[in-house]
Amino acid sequence: MTKKTLLFLCTGNFYRSRFAEILFNEQAARSALPWHALSRGLATELISRDYGPISPSAVNGLEQRGISINHDVRYPIQLEKADLLQADRVIALYEAEHRPYLESRFPGWENRIEYWNVPDRDKASVEEALAMIEDNVLRLISEISKSAAYPSGK
């Protein structure tokens, strides 16, 4: 069975989308779902490489959930149109923040993407944001599991 690709988007691809990507992949593997998540940033130029490859808050949140990550973690990756074309499903983490980037940088895509309501640190604590992402990921895993069990929509 061919794996489907889920693409998570956030602004810098440093914190929220990376947490969502790694958490989703862990949960999908545990559920034996034929899905694999990737993540990209809409404006990675806003994140200094001096901060490292991934937010320590994301790493800590994953570790608190029993998920350790490889120390060779990649740096943030800027979204390209090819990423959108290759994904089976695309989710941006916060509509109010990400829709304007999509409208200006990828016109026509802003209405083809699902949006969650997970704000950045200026509007939610790390604990709140990671809990919201976790809840959304678990709901998504459940939804995908049900559709895999009943592919004809029964």
Number of C-alpha atoms within 10 A of each C-alpha: 4 6 11 14 17 21 23 27 27 29 26 23 26 28 23 30 27 25 24 26 20 21 22 25 19 15 14 22 13 9 13 10 16 15 17 18 23 19 26 25 26 23 18 19 13 10 16 12 13 6 11 14 19 20 16 13 16 22 18 14 20 19 12 10 11 9 13 13 11 6 7 7 10 11 14 25 17 18 23 13 10 8 16 18 10 13 16 13 16 23 19 28 27 19 20 14 16 19 20 14 17 19 13 11 16 16 11 11 15 19 11 11 19 14 19 15 15 23 21 18 13 7 10 13 12 18 13 15 19 21 14 18 23 19 12 18 19 16 12 14 19 14 12 18 17 13 13 13 11 10 10 7 8 7
